[in-house]
């Protein structure tokens, strides 16, 4: 099934909210090439087109192949370059502003951007001295500079990594330290039994809603296979962060997009939003996901407005800022303002 024709066609030109977006999966290829050259780090290609032939793809692959892609380009950005970390954060705000997004939350692992010894460092490259704490500070700086220039709002979610649980305690500390400077929550990939309740903070998780008290679930497509679980999630108003194009390319659900779980979510009036996930690797913008939802899943403009309102209601902003965001959407959508809650 060919979906490339839907890539950059804008079918929804009203303000949007995006909640499921990975910073390390949303870097401009030009920026990767720039820092690769600056730092003397060999990349698989020296042009945007060449690099994208390694980094991007548009046919389904398995999870292992997907994860391997990060090793092609992350050494140019991670492990010690402060300018790189600040710049990719700033440029993400710019990219999202061009897509009509007025608020987004981007998630990342501070340890993977720091000198964590996880990203392979080329033999001729000295290890950096960045700490996870400084990474968070730099990302916050980039987002704040972007907010001033592009007049949209950007916030961070810090990721714990299931396969390296030793990082989790520091992530909790960083969430607390920077909760008033742009970090609004944390993410745990897996069912790690970690108490992630923060002071004025929030938590997302892919599994273990009961253990982690998650407020949102990334993807969550297979929840519809368990009737009791799905009905319970609907009752709890758990938010599903749906990523249509990502789910197709990673094989997360049926390759026939006309059978996508998002259709069931919409029919059941579930709490969900539409997101890109890793737009660098999936060669996409948010327009791609909206076009797919329209063409293959029957989404209408009203459905898109509802999805964005859902996203605003389920975002991790403080209540006052959340109300302001909702009011902006209601006004742009021509809805009754008094419904703000």
C-alpha positions, 0 to 999 in steps of 0.5 A: 500500500503506497502512502507517499502521496499523502506526505505534505498535503495540509488538510487541517489548517487550524492550530494543533497540539502534539504530545508524542514526539521524540527529540532524537527522532526529530532532528534536521538532517542538515544539522546532523551533517553540520555537526558530523563535519564540525566534530570529525565524525564519519556519517554514512553519507555527506548529503541530505539525500544520501543521509536520508537513504540510511536514516529514513524509510517508508516501508515497514521494518521490524523494531530492531532495524528501526532502533539501529537507525539511531546509531547512524546519526546520533554520534554526531549530536550526542556525547558532548556537544553543547551547541548541538543539543541546544540547536536541535531543541531550538530547531524542533520548535521552528519545525513544529511552528511551521506545521501549525503546532501551538503546543508540543511535548517532546520526550528524550533521554538526557543520558543518551545525549550526555557522555553515557558510553551508550552512543558509540564514540568514533576512535578519533573523537574525545569523550564529552563531559556533558552531564544529563543535568546539563543536557536538560538545561540545554534543551530547556534553553533551546526550547525557550529561545524557540518559543520567543522567536516562533510564538508557540509553547514547547515542553519536555518529558524525560525518559527512563530507559527500561533496559538501564534502570540505574538511570531512573532515580536521576531522571526523577531528580531532574524532573523535580529540579526542572519542573518550573523550567520546562520539564512537565513529566516523565516517560517509562518505556516498559512496565518498570515498577518505579514510583514516578509521582512527582511534585506537580509532575505527571507520568506517562507509561506504555504499560502498568497503568495500575502500578505507575498510575499513568495518565497517558499511554504511548500508542496503546493500539493493542489495548482494544484486544483486551475488552476488559482492559480497554473498557477500563481505560475508556472509563479512566479517560486515559489518553492514547497518543496515536501515531498513524504513520509510525504504527504502519512503519514499525509494524505496531498494528495491521498494515491495512490502515483501514483497520487501524485501532484509531478508527475504534478509538474515534468511534468509542469517543476515546481520549486520543491525539494524533502525533508524528513520533519520529518524523526524521526517520519516518520522513514525515510531518504532522500533515502526513499523519492527518492525511493518513487519518483522513484518507484511510480512517475516515477522519473529518475536520471535526474529528481533528478538532476533537483530537487536538482538544483531547491533546490540550486537555491531556497535556501536562501543563499546569491548570492555568496554562492548560485553560489558556491553551484550550481557550486558544483552540476553542477560539480558533475552532469557533467553539463556545468559549464557556466550555473551558474546564 
